[in-house]
Amino acid sequence: MLKLPGSQINAGASLVKKWWQSFCRFLFPSETDTWLAALRIGLGLQVVVYALFLRSDWHYLFASSGKGLVGREIGEGITSFDSPFIPTLGWLVAIGRNFNISEEAVLSVTWVCLLSAGCLLSLGLFCRAAAIVAWLVHLCAAESGGLLAYGADSLMTTALFYLMLSPLPDRYSFDHWVAKTKPRNPQALGFWRRVLQVHLCFVYFIGGLAKCLGNGWWDGSNLWRSLIRPPFTFVPPDVLIRFRYVLPLLGISICLLEVSYPIFIWIRKTRVIWLVCIVAMHAAIGLLMGLYLFALVMIVMNIAAFGVVSNTATPQTATESGAH
Amino acid sequence: MYWRQIHWAWFGIHFFLLTAVCFAGIFWLIAQGSTILPSASDEYARDAELAATWCLGKEAEASNPLRRGIAMYLHAAGIQAGYTFFAPNVPNQHRLTFELFYDDGRVEHQSPQVLSKAAALRLDTLLDKLADERYEAVREVLVKMLAFSVWRQHQDVKKVRATFGSVNPPDIDEFEQGKRETFQPMFSFDFSLRDDQDQ
């Protein structure tokens, strides 16, 4: 029987211990709450813009069958097939019915709640409650209008989900000034920033990988198709034809930029370049394709995750705030 | 006391689920044969997709509490779908037009209407989903609802014919030669006030 000498077992155990410690250091770095303030303010604005953009169509998109565009019930039916426990606007309407409140009134109140939550988040008033309300109402709307939802909605849900769980309030919020709340655990702040950072790496790696698998991104035809595709026709085709030889280069650059994001965004020397390129890409998507909500949520998430300078909290601060 | 353990356990579960969702999406694209990979990989991709969806509990019965729990969490966290936007290729646009037949023999053409650009973008998303075979079961109902939304504004209409199709844009060379987008009908429905008939 093969016997491992004690020294080898010890070496193996210390290697595992070392690996585990470095993983913990990676997962729980000490951070200040500047990034959280950026995320809170950015998402607050995002929620406000979302509510204002849909102001005129809110009832039409989310009313029940016979009153709205397609009726909320179909989207809610598809959602409830996945799980009946996923919140929808139908829940809120049902609650309102118990108090003799009409569907129109419930939808109006819901919209006002969403707008107010966005404003409160931006200002930093009642941060936690506002984050929970914004997440819940947006989730209900996204699920009820599931057939009308696109990428920006799921990313917004994710960002609000992380914000809601993060250690709010931050020191730039009104809550902190008014209630003089204690500084948050720097390692908890570091953990939630890591979550956001790792999530973005997934978003870009998977998005880049999927694009690399399509031939249209290598020859630029996908950029042409996406820019002349109604309702995204913000650039006249004649202008695009003038830059036709740039399109393949741009297409390949987008693929490489996205797929290599999880590597170069972590390297200190390349972080700024990748961040600037990604933000520029999203700004271009917003301006040239009219996908403002998608562009804004991605820019906010990127800036909060990698753009805000990491002022590592001192161990003294950690002890003071009662870490662990 | 267990603050760290709880956090890293959640981190592990959360990103395990996200990995499964993302790769299920990638493998689905490959299995559909819509990528540049050779067709021999389609079958492996189907198996891999199955494995990924199994991790998400989707192979269990619809009433399975674990499946429902995972689905609820995925939706709550906004990670129920992968991030394959505009990939592997930009899909064709889709169009739905209604022919409105009046009693006096007049015929008008109209599309579903919304007020804002933000809602128009969502309407386009809905039309793209109508073309997807995964939504085939609700296709007729959705078109009927959209037809009804138009009928509410033109209540003297006797019959509505809905035609749905794909809009194929020209490539750059074709555009330079003067070719413009072409419309390829996919299906149509006739709706009247009393009965509906699929054509």
Interface residues (C-beta under 8 A of the other chain):
Chain A: C24 L27 F28 F53 L54 R55 S56 D57 Y60 L61 S65 G66 G68 L69 V70 G71 I74 I78 T79 F81 D82 S83 P84 F85 I86 L139 A142 E143 G145 L147 L148 A149 Y150 G151 D153 S154 L155 M156 T157 T158 A159 L160 F161 A188 F191 V195 V198 H199 F202 V203 Y204 I206 G207 L209 A210 K211 L213 G214 N215 G216 W217 S221 N222 W224 R225 S226 I228 R229 P230 P231 P237 L240 I241 R244 L247 G290 L291 Y292 L293 H324
Chain B: M1 W3 R4 H7 W8 F11 H14 F15 L18 T19 C22 G25 I26 L29 I30 S34 T35 I36 L37 A62 R67 R68 G69 A71 M72 H75 A76 A77 G78 I79 Q80 A81 G82 Y83 T84 F85 F86 A87 P88 N89 V90 Q93 P112 V114 L115 S116 K117 A118 A119 A120 L121 R122 L123 D124 T125 L126 K129 Y135 V138 V141 L142 M145 L146 F148 S149 V167 P169 D171 I172 F175 E176
